Amino acid sequence: MTLLLVGAGSQVYREYLLASVATEYDVHLLADRAPAWEAAYLSGHSVVDTSDVAAMATAVRQLAVEGVLTWDDTRVVQTAELAELLGLPGSTSRAALACRDKRATRLALDEAGVPQARSVLVTSLPQARAAAARVGYPLVLKPRALNASTGVVQVPSTDRLASRFRLARGARTPGAVEVAPGDVLVEEYLDGPEISVDAAWFRGRMEPAFVARKECGFPPYFEETGHLVDGSDPLQGDPAVLEVVARAHRAVGFATGWTHTELRLTAHGPKIVEINARIGGDRIPDIGRLALGTDAALTAARVACGAEPDVRPGRRRVAGVRFCYPDADCLARQVRIDAAALPPSVTEALPIALPGQELRLPPHGQVAGRYALVTAVADTPQECRAELEKAVGAVRLEVLRPLADPRTPNA
């Protein structure tokens, strides 16, 4: 069976997904460039502008296609439109846009009474000041339709609003087809642990796959520095969490596919942060598989081809991922991993930074500041975190030189 994949993403974060899908499907890649590392997993490819749905449809008109899939957040709407155009299974493009456009998400959830942050859309600093007075401090500024926490920043008080509003309003994601660039959401800060729920959906029925607990750093920004999936975590089947997730999906109209939903566990119960109409990033599906035996990529591909999902766990262990960051902005020389010093529990230790790559910490380099990642499996969350800490100690970044602050005139 032939599956269309719209964009493969970066090798370090997405190769394991493509490798899994290729075990069962002939994968035809639609991408803006010719395949490189992806070639080993493909039955064919088309170099095409993936922001142009008609061009993608034309490129595959001779193929007998069973389904279409993407795990690229910037192409979820175009992928849904392509599935509609080709008459293939999936959720509607309207539902995908309601997830991609965070303002549309807020409006849909508000109308349905789904617990979430209070939110006001603004386009200027005076509007932001007025919204902040309504929402109250501390608050969060969030670009309307970016990903990977780009431009998302906490504001503790009115004296920090102007500078942080400029940061949020100016944030961009390379290659993204933006929804109303420059629009910013002024939102209530939700206090409490942050989690994500990856789930398969089939004709409106949810099959929850795994819940991950997020580890965040670099305040006032929301950089995700690691994740942990505990197969025995009560959150894996928590009725309150799953009810809120289900209600949120009904509100935006998402019925078939795979989603990655982010929530905060507040004193007043779980509240929705956002819904992403694709498989989770940051290697979360990988640690979900290690902890529970659930193959998110293969399941998402099957759903995209019209099959019912099966996400029943095959085991219950604890798995985590941790990302490595430099102490300051720098130019990377090389990442060295001492394999002999890695604990046996480590399943992977991968360099992310290439020689000569700029590494910048938030707010100038969210996600792009990482130079390596490690994953590990253990029997308890405490053991897993300890093993990840040991593994990070076996990874060393060699620096060519420090980098100047990009805000300085000569940077």
HUGIWO-V431468 format. One line per field, one symbol per residue. psi: psi as a letter, one per 30 degrees, with the letter a starting at -180 (. if undefined). burial: 1 if it has 16 or more other C-alpha atoms within 10 Angstrom, else 0. Layout:
BEGIN
psi=???
burial=???
END
This chain:
BEGIN
psi=kkkkkjkfakeeffefeeeeefffljkjkjlflkkcffefgkfllkjljffjeeeeeefgffkjkflkklgjefgeeeeeeeeeefhllllleeeeefeejfeeeeeeeeefgkklkkkkklgleeeeeeeeeeellllkkklehllhgkgkkkjflfffeeefeeeeffkljkfkjkjikfkkkjlkkjklkklkjkkkkjhfkkjkekkkkkklahkglhkjfllkjjfgkfffgjeeeeeeeeeeeeefgkekakljkklkjlfglkkkelkkhlklaggeeefeeeefgkjeeeeeeeefggkkljgkkfljakklkkkkklflklkkekkkjjeffklffkfkjkkeklkgkkjklkgfhkeffkfllkllkafleeeeeeeeeeeefgkkkkkellklkffkeg.
burial=011111111000110011111100111111100010010011001101011010011001000011111111111111111111010111111011111111111101110001111111110010011011001111111111111011111110000010011111101100001110111111111100011111111101111111111110000011111111111110110000110111111111111111111111100001111111111101111111111111111111111111011110100111111111110011111110100001001110111110001111111111111111111111111011101101110111101000000000000
END
